[in-house]
Amino acid sequence: MSQSGNLIGEMIAASAKLAMGYADRLLTGVGPDDFARFAAVGDTTVQANHPCFILGHLSLYPCRVVSQLGGDAASIEPTDAFVTCFNKDAACRDDVDGTIYPNMDAVVDAFRRSHQLAIETVRLATDDQFDAPNPNEAMREKFPTIAAMHGFYLGGHLMIHMGQFSTWRRIKGMGAA
């Protein structure tokens, strides 16, 4: 399981793997026609993040984890289109005609591939690597070390958005995952 010198990475990976399993369960029963659509209750549309936006947004962060731990993130770098659609300042929009966002397969694939590589990378990193100061100056006060930042990216951040996904499912009448 874990080896001396990489306990932090194993802890972060365990949380990330749990969140990824939850994401897979949440995707059960979600089809391409609903993936980028707001949910509604009766005649009231709920303007909350839909699965496409959630998974697309989350796919933007694993490349930071990989590159900041010395890995090669080239295979998971988000495209300009992904950054435009899913960055932290983008608004989630109801994609009625299926023309705003990339298709479901592309988004789910980017989400899964990027997080899998990030999980593999944190498992191989040493505790000394995680002790380094967070290179993201804007986030350093909240997350002073790489361990703190990546623990958030692959733990809290994932689960915040999985909660949104779960709520979307409930509004759609899909039930718990």
Beta strands, then each sheet from edge to edge (+ up, - down):
strand 1: 39-41
strand 2: 44-46
sheet 1: 1+ 2-
end
